[in-house]
């Protein structure tokens, strides 16, 4: 997923999301802290215990948990 596409998810910052990664794994029910600013091509996720930084190139899909 391109950094520009990730920025389109900025409205989900502060919401709980799931993320599908190119290695076949998923990160479920994480808070989307940030979709990156400027040249940062990363997602900042918090899973309740740990913070995770995920490169935009590793993301296949992202959706809000309802």
Backbone atoms as SQL, in Angstrom:
CREATE TABLE atoms (id INTEGER PRIMARY KEY, chain TEXT, resi INTEGER, resn TEXT, atom TEXT, x REAL, y REAL, z REAL);
INSERT INTO atoms VALUES
  (1, 'A', 1, 'UNK', 'N', 0.860, -1.170, 0.000),
  (2, 'A', 1, 'UNK', 'CA', 0.000, 0.000, 0.000),
  (3, 'A', 1, 'UNK', 'C', 0.904, 1.231, 0.000),
  (4, 'A', 2, 'UNK', 'N', 0.579, 2.174, -0.821),
  (5, 'A', 2, 'UNK', 'CA', 1.409, 3.370, -0.932),
  (6, 'A', 2, 'UNK', 'C', 1.174, 4.305, 0.256),
  (7, 'A', 3, 'UNK', 'N', 2.157, 5.137, 0.582),
  (8, 'A', 3, 'UNK', 'CA', 1.969, 6.123, 1.659),
  (9, 'A', 3, 'UNK', 'C', 0.773, 7.033, 1.416),
  (10, 'A', 4, 'UNK', 'N', 0.525, 7.361, 0.145),
  (11, 'A', 4, 'UNK', 'CA', -0.623, 8.217, -0.180),
  (12, 'A', 4, 'UNK', 'C', -1.933, 7.504, 0.162),
  (13, 'A', 5, 'UNK', 'N', -2.021, 6.220, -0.129),
  (14, 'A', 5, 'UNK', 'CA', -3.222, 5.443, 0.197),
  (15, 'A', 5, 'UNK', 'C', -3.400, 5.378, 1.709),
  (16, 'A', 6, 'UNK', 'N', -2.301, 5.167, 2.430),
  (17, 'A', 6, 'UNK', 'CA', -2.394, 5.133, 3.894),
  (18, 'A', 6, 'UNK', 'C', -2.921, 6.439, 4.447),
  (19, 'A', 7, 'UNK', 'N', -2.505, 7.555, 3.867),
  (20, 'A', 7, 'UNK', 'CA', -2.988, 8.852, 4.343),
  (21, 'A', 7, 'UNK', 'C', -4.497, 8.988, 4.160),
  (22, 'A', 8, 'UNK', 'N', -5.054, 8.247, 3.213),
  (23, 'A', 8, 'UNK', 'CA', -6.501, 8.302, 3.023),
  (24, 'A', 8, 'UNK', 'C', -7.244, 7.676, 4.198),
  (25, 'A', 9, 'UNK', 'N', -6.537, 6.927, 5.041),
  (26, 'A', 9, 'UNK', 'CA', -7.130, 6.321, 6.230),
  (27, 'A', 9, 'UNK', 'C', -6.956, 7.195, 7.475),
  (28, 'A', 10, 'UNK', 'N', -6.476, 8.397, 7.305),
  (29, 'A', 10, 'UNK', 'CA', -6.214, 9.295, 8.434),
  (30, 'A', 10, 'UNK', 'C', -7.461, 9.511, 9.297),
  (31, 'A', 11, 'UNK', 'N', -8.645, 9.472, 8.684),
  (32, 'A', 11, 'UNK', 'CA', -9.885, 9.679, 9.437),
  (33, 'A', 11, 'UNK', 'C', -10.138, 8.546, 10.443),
  (34, 'A', 12, 'UNK', 'N', -9.394, 7.436, 10.312),
  (35, 'A', 12, 'UNK', 'CA', -9.547, 6.320, 11.251),
  (36, 'A', 12, 'UNK', 'C', -8.576, 6.396, 12.433),
  (37, 'A', 13, 'UNK', 'N', -7.724, 7.408, 12.458),
  (38, 'A', 13, 'UNK', 'CA', -6.812, 7.555, 13.597),
  (39, 'A', 13, 'UNK', 'C', -7.627, 7.689, 14.878),
  (40, 'A', 14, 'UNK', 'N', -7.237, 6.920, 15.899),
  (41, 'A', 14, 'UNK', 'CA', -7.962, 6.902, 17.160),
  (42, 'A', 14, 'UNK', 'C', -9.032, 5.822, 17.214),
  (43, 'A', 15, 'UNK', 'N', -9.269, 5.154, 16.082),
  (44, 'A', 15, 'UNK', 'CA', -10.260, 4.082, 16.003),
  (45, 'A', 15, 'UNK', 'C', -9.561, 2.723, 16.056),
  (46, 'A', 16, 'UNK', 'N', -10.355, 1.698, 16.317),
  (47, 'A', 16, 'UNK', 'CA', -9.815, 0.339, 16.308),
  (48, 'A', 16, 'UNK', 'C', -9.935, -0.232, 14.905),
  (49, 'A', 17, 'UNK', 'N', -8.832, -0.820, 14.433),
  (50, 'A', 17, 'UNK', 'CA', -8.752, -1.340, 13.077),
  (51, 'A', 17, 'UNK', 'C', -8.117, -2.730, 13.080),
  (52, 'A', 18, 'UNK', 'N', -8.262, -3.414, 11.964),
  (53, 'A', 18, 'UNK', 'CA', -7.501, -4.623, 11.675),
  (54, 'A', 18, 'UNK', 'C', -6.685, -4.345, 10.425),
  (55, 'A', 19, 'UNK', 'N', -5.519, -4.973, 10.358),
  (56, 'A', 19, 'UNK', 'CA', -4.602, -4.742, 9.251),
  (57, 'A', 19, 'UNK', 'C', -4.162, -6.091, 8.693),
  (58, 'A', 20, 'UNK', 'N', -4.243, -6.237, 7.389),
  (59, 'A', 20, 'UNK', 'CA', -3.767, -7.431, 6.703),
  (60, 'A', 20, 'UNK', 'C', -2.390, -7.115, 6.121),
  (61, 'A', 21, 'UNK', 'N', -1.416, -8.002, 6.375),
  (62, 'A', 21, 'UNK', 'CA', -0.041, -7.763, 5.937),
  (63, 'A', 21, 'UNK', 'C', 0.348, -8.701, 4.797),
  (64, 'A', 22, 'UNK', 'N', 1.333, -8.292, 4.025),
  (65, 'A', 22, 'UNK', 'CA', 1.736, -9.046, 2.836),
  (66, 'A', 22, 'UNK', 'C', 2.328, -10.418, 3.166),
  (67, 'A', 23, 'UNK', 'N', 2.752, -10.660, 4.399),
  (68, 'A', 23, 'UNK', 'CA', 3.274, -11.985, 4.762),
  (69, 'A', 23, 'UNK', 'C', 2.153, -12.958, 5.139),
  (70, 'A', 24, 'UNK', 'N', 0.898, -12.514, 5.007),
  (71, 'A', 24, 'UNK', 'CA', -0.244, -13.367, 5.306),
  (72, 'A', 24, 'UNK', 'C', -0.780, -13.219, 6.713),
  (73, 'A', 25, 'UNK', 'N', -0.097, -12.459, 7.558),
  (74, 'A', 25, 'UNK', 'CA', -0.548, -12.277, 8.935),
  (75, 'A', 25, 'UNK', 'C', -1.510, -11.093, 9.028),
  (76, 'A', 26, 'UNK', 'N', -2.184, -11.022, 10.171),
  (77, 'A', 26, 'UNK', 'CA', -3.106, -9.915, 10.437),
  (78, 'A', 26, 'UNK', 'C', -2.855, -9.381, 11.832),
  (79, 'A', 27, 'UNK', 'N', -3.097, -8.104, 11.973),
  (80, 'A', 27, 'UNK', 'CA', -3.090, -7.457, 13.280),
  (81, 'A', 27, 'UNK', 'C', -4.530, -7.041, 13.539),
  (82, 'A', 28, 'UNK', 'N', -5.174, -7.699, 14.492),
  (83, 'A', 28, 'UNK', 'CA', -6.584, -7.458, 14.749),
  (84, 'A', 28, 'UNK', 'C', -6.804, -6.599, 15.978),
  (85, 'A', 29, 'UNK', 'N', -7.826, -5.760, 15.903),
  (86, 'A', 29, 'UNK', 'CA', -8.285, -4.931, 17.011),
  (87, 'A', 29, 'UNK', 'C', -7.159, -4.103, 17.632),
  (88, 'A', 30, 'UNK', 'N', -6.493, -3.332, 16.788),
  (89, 'A', 30, 'UNK', 'CA', -5.450, -2.403, 17.228),
  (90, 'A', 30, 'UNK', 'C', -5.974, -0.981, 17.098),
  (91, 'A', 31, 'UNK', 'N', -5.498, -0.100, 17.946),
  (92, 'A', 31, 'UNK', 'CA', -5.821, 1.313, 17.776),
  (93, 'A', 31, 'UNK', 'C', -4.865, 1.890, 16.749),
  (94, 'A', 32, 'UNK', 'N', -5.420, 2.564, 15.746),
  (95, 'A', 32, 'UNK', 'CA', -4.603, 3.250, 14.755),
  (96, 'A', 32, 'UNK', 'C', -4.215, 4.602, 15.338),
  (97, 'A', 33, 'UNK', 'N', -2.968, 4.726, 15.756),
  (98, 'A', 33, 'UNK', 'CA', -2.493, 5.959, 16.378),
  (99, 'A', 33, 'UNK', 'C', -2.164, 6.997, 15.312),
  (100, 'A', 34, 'UNK', 'N', -1.463, 6.564, 14.245),
  (101, 'A', 34, 'UNK', 'CA', -1.056, 7.509, 13.206),
  (102, 'A', 34, 'UNK', 'C', -0.835, 6.779, 11.884),
  (103, 'A', 35, 'UNK', 'N', -1.158, 7.448, 10.794),
  (104, 'A', 35, 'UNK', 'CA', -0.880, 6.914, 9.460),
  (105, 'A', 35, 'UNK', 'C', 0.383, 7.524, 8.870),
  (106, 'A', 36, 'UNK', 'N', 1.140, 8.206, 9.684),
  (107, 'A', 36, 'UNK', 'CA', 2.391, 8.791, 9.218),
  (108, 'A', 36, 'UNK', 'C', 2.208, 10.205, 8.716),
  (109, 'A', 37, 'UNK', 'N', 3.213, 10.985, 8.871),
  (110, 'A', 37, 'UNK', 'CA', 3.211, 12.378, 8.411),
  (111, 'A', 37, 'UNK', 'C', 4.477, 12.618, 7.602),
  (112, 'A', 38, 'UNK', 'N', 4.390, 13.481, 6.646),
  (113, 'A', 38, 'UNK', 'CA', 5.559, 13.818, 5.842),
  (114, 'A', 38, 'UNK', 'C', 6.080, 12.601, 5.100),
  (115, 'A', 39, 'UNK', 'N', 7.356, 12.316, 5.265),
  (116, 'A', 39, 'UNK', 'CA', 7.973, 11.194, 4.555),
  (117, 'A', 39, 'UNK', 'C', 7.839, 9.872, 5.306),
  (118, 'A', 40, 'UNK', 'N', 7.244, 9.883, 6.493),
  (119, 'A', 40, 'UNK', 'CA', 7.076, 8.644, 7.261),
  (120, 'A', 40, 'UNK', 'C', 6.037, 7.752, 6.586),
  (121, 'A', 41, 'UNK', 'N', 6.488, 6.638, 6.048),
  (122, 'A', 41, 'UNK', 'CA', 5.598, 5.708, 5.353),
  (123, 'A', 41, 'UNK', 'C', 5.281, 4.525, 6.259),
  (124, 'A', 42, 'UNK', 'N', 4.740, 4.855, 7.443),
  (125, 'A', 42, 'UNK', 'CA', 4.456, 3.812, 8.419),
  (126, 'A', 42, 'UNK', 'C', 3.103, 4.032, 9.075),
  (127, 'A', 43, 'UNK', 'N', 2.561, 2.925, 9.596),
  (128, 'A', 43, 'UNK', 'CA', 1.400, 2.971, 10.472),
  (129, 'A', 43, 'UNK', 'C', 1.905, 2.808, 11.896),
  (130, 'A', 44, 'UNK', 'N', 1.361, 3.575, 12.798),
  (131, 'A', 44, 'UNK', 'CA', 1.650, 3.412, 14.214),
  (132, 'A', 44, 'UNK', 'C', 0.407, 2.799, 14.827),
  (133, 'A', 45, 'UNK', 'N', 0.547, 1.585, 15.346),
  (134, 'A', 45, 'UNK', 'CA', -0.564, 0.845, 15.924),
  (135, 'A', 45, 'UNK', 'C', -0.281, 0.549, 17.389),
  (136, 'A', 46, 'UNK', 'N', -1.336, 0.497, 18.184),
  (137, 'A', 46, 'UNK', 'CA', -1.215, 0.107, 19.587),
  (138, 'A', 46, 'UNK', 'C', -2.186, -1.039, 19.826),
  (139, 'A', 47, 'UNK', 'N', -1.670, -2.175, 20.327),
  (140, 'A', 47, 'UNK', 'CA', -2.509, -3.361, 20.494),
  (141, 'A', 47, 'UNK', 'C', -2.995, -3.576, 21.924),
  (142, 'A', 48, 'UNK', 'N', -2.915, -2.551, 22.757),
  (143, 'A', 48, 'UNK', 'CA', -3.354, -2.671, 24.137),
  (144, 'A', 48, 'UNK', 'C', -2.187, -2.849, 25.092),
  (145, 'A', 49, 'UNK', 'N', -1.080, -3.389, 24.591),
  (146, 'A', 49, 'UNK', 'CA', 0.111, -3.572, 25.413),
  (147, 'A', 49, 'UNK', 'C', 1.348, -2.937, 24.778),
  (148, 'A', 50, 'UNK', 'N', 1.474, -3.094, 23.486),
  (149, 'A', 50, 'UNK', 'CA', 2.680, -2.645, 22.788),
  (150, 'A', 50, 'UNK', 'C', 2.343, -1.718, 21.635),
  (151, 'A', 51, 'UNK', 'N', 3.302, -0.861, 21.301),
  (152, 'A', 51, 'UNK', 'CA', 3.219, -0.038, 20.100),
  (153, 'A', 51, 'UNK', 'C', 3.926, -0.789, 18.979),
  (154, 'A', 52, 'UNK', 'N', 3.370, -0.697, 17.776),
  (155, 'A', 52, 'UNK', 'CA', 3.977, -1.332, 16.612),
  (156, 'A', 52, 'UNK', 'C', 4.046, -0.326, 15.481),
  (157, 'A', 53, 'UNK', 'N', 5.162, -0.325, 14.795),
  (158, 'A', 53, 'UNK', 'CA', 5.328, 0.487, 13.598),
  (159, 'A', 53, 'UNK', 'C', 5.351, -0.484, 12.418),
  (160, 'A', 54, 'UNK', 'N', 4.467, -0.264, 11.456),
  (161, 'A', 54, 'UNK', 'CA', 4.349, -1.152, 10.299),
  (162, 'A', 54, 'UNK', 'C', 4.608, -0.337, 9.044),
  (163, 'A', 55, 'UNK', 'N', 5.513, -0.810, 8.207),
  (164, 'A', 55, 'UNK', 'CA', 5.817, -0.111, 6.954),
  (165, 'A', 55, 'UNK', 'C', 4.634, -0.179, 6.002),
  (166, 'A', 56, 'UNK', 'N', 4.409, 0.901, 5.296),
  (167, 'A', 56, 'UNK', 'CA', 3.297, 0.976, 4.334),
  (168, 'A', 56, 'UNK', 'C', 3.401, -0.124, 3.288),
  (169, 'A', 57, 'UNK', 'N', 4.604, -0.463, 2.884),
  (170, 'A', 57, 'UNK', 'CA', 4.809, -1.485, 1.861),
  (171, 'A', 57, 'UNK', 'C', 4.359, -2.863, 2.325),
  (172, 'A', 58, 'UNK', 'N', 4.221, -3.068, 3.630),
  (173, 'A', 58, 'UNK', 'CA', 3.819, -4.370, 4.169),
  (174, 'A', 58, 'UNK', 'C', 2.302, -4.503, 4.300),
  (175, 'A', 59, 'UNK', 'N', 1.566, -3.403, 4.126),
  (176, 'A', 59, 'UNK', 'CA', 0.119, -3.396, 4.348),
  (177, 'A', 59, 'UNK', 'C', -0.626, -3.709, 3.051),
  (178, 'A', 60, 'UNK', 'N', -1.507, -4.699, 3.126),
  (179, 'A', 60, 'UNK', 'CA', -2.370, -5.039, 1.987),
  (180, 'A', 60, 'UNK', 'C', -3.722, -4.366, 2.139),
  (181, 'A', 61, 'UNK', 'N', -4.286, -4.419, 3.355),
  (182, 'A', 61, 'UNK', 'CA', -5.609, -3.859, 3.576),
  (183, 'A', 61, 'UNK', 'C', -5.718, -3.377, 5.020),
  (184, 'A', 62, 'UNK', 'N', -6.623, -2.447, 5.242),
  (185, 'A', 62, 'UNK', 'CA', -6.873, -1.886, 6.561),
  (186, 'A', 62, 'UNK', 'C', -8.362, -1.590, 6.653),
  (187, 'A', 63, 'UNK', 'N', -8.998, -1.987, 7.759),
  (188, 'A', 63, 'UNK', 'CA', -10.421, -1.719, 7.913),
  (189, 'A', 63, 'UNK', 'C', -10.763, -1.468, 9.373),
  (190, 'A', 64, 'UNK', 'N', -11.828, -0.702, 9.564),
  (191, 'A', 64, 'UNK', 'CA', -12.269, -0.355, 10.916),
  (192, 'A', 64, 'UNK', 'C', -13.048, -1.506, 11.528),
  (193, 'A', 65, 'UNK', 'N', -12.821, -1.730, 12.828),
  (194, 'A', 65, 'UNK', 'CA', -13.573, -2.728, 13.588),
  (195, 'A', 65, 'UNK', 'C', -14.835, -2.030, 14.087),
  (196, 'A', 66, 'UNK', 'N', -15.987, -2.621, 13.805),
  (197, 'A', 66, 'UNK', 'CA', -17.258, -2.047, 14.261),
  (198, 'A', 66, 'UNK', 'C', -17.900, -2.908, 15.309);
